[in-house]
Amino acid sequence: MTKTKRRRTAPANGVIIYEGPSAIDGKPIVAIATCLVNPSKNDKTGPMAQLIIMRSDIHPMDAVNEGEDESVCGSCPARKVNDNWCYVLVGKPIAQVYRAYKAGKYPKGTVKDIVQTRWSFRHGTYGNPSALPYEVNEAIFEALISAGKNWTAYEHEWRTCDQRLSKYVMASCETLEAAQEAVTKGWRPYLACLPDEVETAKKTFGLIRCPYRLHDVSTPQCADCKLCSGNSHKVSAGIVAPVHGTNYKVTNYTRMRESLRVVQ
């Protein structure tokens, strides 16, 4: 009698880590860990698994256009309803994940699925960590620490969110003054600024420039770098980088800055 070979179940490339109310405004959101098997191919980040946090009841582009993205983005000035310079491409990659989610293609998962992957982890490829309950974040980050994995994480609501997140997450800042404020509050800032402000940020606040350089293979990608993991790897006061993204979004950022006071 011929024995039938048992097929090994392939691991899921994405799993649902959280479904429930947003910790920002109470509206329904979902957090999906993706790229668990096939990592992202972003030139800057390198191969990473990633967490996408989005509304579970509204298409992400509708959420962006109608201001309903507040549930995952908070009051971030980069939102379309504000100054519209966010570099996240919601219309294609995030929308693809949403469609797959609605089609039931993502099973329920746990943090074990995250740490078992080969890759480093990008928390909040889209959406603020603070949109999730703190206990969910803590479980994710502590599991990453126990597994010895690198991660990146950025928070725009650093002034008002659960301050315990500063252990794991960078404060996303848009001005030199905001970076200074973040430091005084115990956060490590990631400052996106005008190109001519980089040196000031380095000299005045002790920030170091993001080491990645486009087209330079000798510089580290996010997957190999430990600089953007909050106070867990406090190798500098924080990170600074010139604002980046598509041309029109850089232009929008520059216009936004014209109306703000800047440290000289």
KATA-V799417 format. One record per residue. N is the residue number from 1. RES is the residue in three letters. PSI is psi in whole degrees, -180 to 180 (999 if undefined). NEAR is the number of other ideal C-beta (glycine too) atoms within 10 Angstrom. D_LAST is the distance of its C-alpha to the last C-alpha in Angstrom with 1 decimal. Layout:
# KATA-V799417
((N	RES	PSI	NEAR	D_LAST) (N	RES	PSI	NEAR	D_LAST))
This chain:
# KATA-V799417
((1	MET	128	3	82.7) (2	THR	130	4	79.3) (3	LYS	136	5	76.3) (4	THR	126	6	73.5) (5	LYS	133	6	70.2) (6	ARG	128	6	67.6) (7	ARG	134	6	64.4) (8	ARG	130	6	61.3) (9	THR	126	6	58.8) (10	ALA	140	7	55.6) (11	PRO	148	11	52.5) (12	ALA	141	17	50.4) (13	ASN	-15	17	47.3) (14	GLY	145	23	45.7) (15	VAL	154	20	46.5) (16	ILE	120	18	45.5) (17	ILE	-32	23	43.7) (18	TYR	136	21	43.2) (19	GLU	126	13	44.6) (20	GLY	-166	14	44.1) (21	PRO	145	13	41.8) (22	SER	138	22	38.0) (23	ALA	-9	22	36.4) (24	ILE	-51	21	33.8) (25	ASP	5	13	36.3) (26	GLY	-1	10	39.8) (27	LYS	160	17	40.7) (28	PRO	130	13	42.5) (29	ILE	167	25	40.6) (30	VAL	143	22	41.6) (31	ALA	120	25	40.0) (32	ILE	122	24	41.6) (33	ALA	120	28	41.2) (34	THR	174	24	41.8) (35	CYS	29	23	42.2) (36	LEU	-31	21	44.1) (37	VAL	-51	14	46.6) (38	ASN	105	12	45.0) (39	PRO	167	21	41.4) (40	SER	155	20	38.5) (41	LYS	23	10	38.2) (42	ASN	129	17	34.5) (43	ASP	-37	10	33.3) (44	LYS	-47	14	30.1) (45	THR	-32	20	31.6) (46	GLY	-172	19	34.9) (47	PRO	112	17	38.1) (48	MET	146	24	37.3) (49	ALA	162	29	39.0) (50	GLN	156	27	36.9) (51	LEU	125	25	36.9) (52	ILE	124	25	36.7) (53	ILE	120	26	36.4) (54	MET	167	27	37.5) (55	ARG	140	23	39.6) (56	SER	-10	20	43.2) (57	ASP	-4	14	44.7) (58	ILE	137	18	42.7) (59	HIS	136	18	42.1) (60	PRO	-34	25	38.4) (61	MET	-37	16	37.9) (62	ASP	-40	13	39.4) (63	ALA	-43	24	37.2) (64	VAL	-48	23	34.1) (65	ASN	-29	13	35.4) (66	GLU	2	13	36.6) (67	GLY	6	13	33.8) (68	GLU	-5	19	36.0) (69	ASP	-4	25	33.7) (70	GLU	-29	19	32.0) (71	SER	-29	26	34.7) (72	VAL	-20	29	33.1) (73	CYS	-8	29	29.5) (74	GLY	-140	23	28.8) (75	SER	22	14	26.1) (76	CYS	128	20	24.1) (77	PRO	-15	18	21.9) (78	ALA	-8	22	23.2) (79	ARG	155	18	26.8) (80	LYS	-38	18	28.6) (81	VAL	-10	15	29.1) (82	ASN	-104	15	25.3) (83	ASP	-6	18	23.1) (84	ASN	59	17	25.5) (85	TRP	17	24	23.6) (86	CYS	134	22	25.3) (87	TYR	-7	13	26.6) (88	VAL	130	18	29.8) (89	LEU	87	12	32.9) (90	VAL	-35	19	34.8) (91	GLY	-26	11	37.4) (92	LYS	-71	8	39.2) (93	PRO	-42	18	38.7) (94	ILE	-40	22	38.1) (95	ALA	-35	16	40.8) (96	GLN	-42	12	43.2) (97	VAL	-40	22	42.8) (98	TYR	-45	22	43.4) (99	ARG	-41	12	46.5) (100	ALA	-38	15	47.8) (101	TYR	-46	19	47.1) (102	LYS	-26	13	49.1) (103	ALA	1	8	51.9) (104	GLY	27	7	52.2) (105	LYS	-7	12	51.3) (106	TYR	120	20	49.2) (107	PRO	165	10	51.2) (108	LYS	141	11	50.0) (109	GLY	-175	17	48.3) (110	THR	177	15	46.8) (111	VAL	-20	20	44.1) (112	LYS	-35	10	46.9) (113	ASP	-32	19	46.6) (114	ILE	-46	25	43.0) (115	VAL	-17	17	43.5) (116	GLN	-15	13	46.7) (117	THR	158	19	45.0) (118	ARG	-15	10	44.2) (119	TRP	162	20	40.6) (120	SER	172	24	37.3) (121	PHE	133	27	36.0) (122	ARG	100	27	33.3) (123	HIS	120	29	33.1) (124	GLY	45	27	31.9) (125	THR	-37	24	32.2) (126	TYR	131	21	32.2) (127	GLY	148	28	31.6) (128	ASN	140	28	29.8) (129	PRO	-35	30	31.5) (130	SER	-9	24	31.4) (131	ALA	-22	29	33.9) (132	LEU	152	27	36.5) (133	PRO	145	15	38.0) (134	TYR	-38	15	36.5) (135	GLU	-33	9	39.8) (136	VAL	-45	17	39.9) (137	ASN	-46	28	36.5) (138	GLU	-43	17	37.6) (139	ALA	-41	17	40.8) (140	ILE	-52	26	39.1) (141	PHE	-39	24	36.5) (142	GLU	-33	14	39.0) (143	ALA	-40	17	41.5) (144	LEU	-42	22	39.0) (145	ILE	-46	15	38.3) (146	SER	-33	10	42.1) (147	ALA	-3	14	42.7) (148	GLY	32	7	40.1) (149	LYS	148	19	38.3) (150	ASN	155	19	34.7) (151	TRP	165	28	32.8) (152	THR	147	24	29.6) (153	ALA	138	25	28.5) (154	TYR	142	21	25.5) (155	GLU	120	28	25.2) (156	HIS	-21	22	23.3) (157	GLU	33	20	25.0) (158	TRP	-23	27	23.7) (159	ARG	-34	15	22.9) (160	THR	-11	10	26.5) (161	CYS	177	22	28.7) (162	ASP	116	16	30.9) (163	GLN	-13	13	28.6) (164	ARG	-19	11	31.1) (165	LEU	-21	25	29.9) (166	SER	-18	20	26.9) (167	LYS	-31	18	29.5) (168	TYR	-19	23	30.0) (169	VAL	147	30	27.2) (170	MET	149	26	23.6) (171	ALA	118	27	21.2) (172	SER	121	24	20.2) (173	CYS	149	27	16.6) (174	GLU	-10	21	14.9) (175	THR	161	21	11.2) (176	LEU	-37	24	8.9) (177	GLU	-40	13	9.8) (178	ALA	-40	20	13.3) (179	ALA	-41	29	13.5) (180	GLN	-42	17	12.5) (181	GLU	-42	16	15.2) (182	ALA	-42	25	17.6) (183	VAL	-43	18	17.5) (184	THR	-25	7	18.4) (185	LYS	1	13	21.2) (186	GLY	10	12	22.6) (187	TRP	154	26	21.8) (188	ARG	119	26	20.7) (189	PRO	148	26	18.3) (190	TYR	109	25	18.8) (191	LEU	118	28	15.6) (192	ALA	122	25	16.3) (193	CYS	178	23	13.2) (194	LEU	147	16	12.8) (195	PRO	-37	10	14.1) (196	ASP	1	8	11.2) (197	GLU	-7	22	9.0) (198	VAL	-48	17	12.0) (199	GLU	-38	11	11.4) (200	THR	-43	17	8.0) (201	ALA	-38	26	10.1) (202	LYS	-47	15	12.9) (203	LYS	-39	9	11.7) (204	THR	-40	14	9.7) (205	PHE	0	19	12.3) (206	GLY	18	11	15.2) (207	LEU	153	26	15.7) (208	ILE	148	14	18.1) (209	ARG	140	16	18.5) (210	CYS	126	22	21.5) (211	PRO	-13	15	24.3) (212	TYR	137	18	26.2) (213	ARG	126	12	26.4) (214	LEU	136	8	28.6) (215	HIS	10	6	31.8) (216	ASP	100	8	31.4) (217	VAL	-10	6	34.1) (218	SER	-14	6	33.1) (219	THR	148	14	30.0) (220	PRO	149	14	30.8) (221	GLN	166	17	31.1) (222	CYS	-34	22	30.2) (223	ALA	-27	22	33.9) (224	ASP	-3	15	33.7) (225	CYS	144	21	30.3) (226	LYS	18	14	29.7) (227	LEU	-20	21	25.9) (228	CYS	50	21	25.7) (229	SER	46	26	28.2) (230	GLY	-146	23	26.3) (231	ASN	3	14	27.1) (232	SER	-30	17	30.5) (233	HIS	76	15	29.1) (234	LYS	77	12	26.2) (235	VAL	-8	11	25.5) (236	SER	168	15	21.7) (237	ALA	-26	18	19.1) (238	GLY	-173	23	18.8) (239	ILE	146	24	18.6) (240	VAL	145	25	16.1) (241	ALA	144	17	17.5) (242	PRO	144	15	16.8) (243	VAL	143	21	18.3) (244	HIS	169	13	22.0) (245	GLY	-169	17	25.2) (246	THR	158	11	27.2) (247	ASN	-43	7	25.8) (248	TYR	-29	10	26.1) (249	LYS	-35	18	24.3) (250	VAL	-40	18	21.3) (251	THR	-43	13	21.5) (252	ASN	-40	20	21.7) (253	TYR	-45	23	18.7) (254	THR	-42	12	16.6) (255	ARG	-40	12	18.2) (256	MET	-41	18	17.4) (257	ARG	-24	18	13.7) (258	GLU	-24	7	14.0) (259	SER	1	7	15.0) (260	LEU	149	12	12.3) (261	ARG	140	9	9.3) (262	VAL	136	13	6.2) (263	VAL	132	14	3.8) (264	GLN	999	7	0.0))
